[in-house]
């Protein structure tokens, strides 16, 4: 299913960057979709959902691309709390315990940069090869001699 990356901007300028399956308005739920984010929920209750600017920044993309863009925009706009309303760069669906254990782990010539379970439950990895090239792979593709297949493998 296609996903989108969006931005909410409060009257005070603080922002929240997020991703959702389209249509994003289902995720937003007129602000009620943010009850688990105390700072953003407090702002919504104080100023009202209508006072917050809502923008779809990118749409029609796959889950991996959405997560990557979301993370990049969180950095670009510096929306991690307290400057904004994002609490982390990761999507909440990621298993954080496994994520912390996997990031930095080396398989063959490649090191894990990021790890997540896709919406269909498939484990996916973003890896950096010894040559510096970044690539993606599925859990089933990980081997003891993993590389980007462009340089390190004879």
Secondary structure, DSSP 4 states (H G I P E B T S, - for coil): --EEEEEEE-TTS-EEEEEEESSHHHHHGGGGGGTTSHHHHHHHHHH-GGGSEEEEEEEEE-HHHHHHHHHHHHHHHT-BTTTSSB--SS-TTS-HHHHHHHTT-EETTEEEEEEEE-TTS-EEEEEEETTS-EEEEEGGG--TT---SSSS--
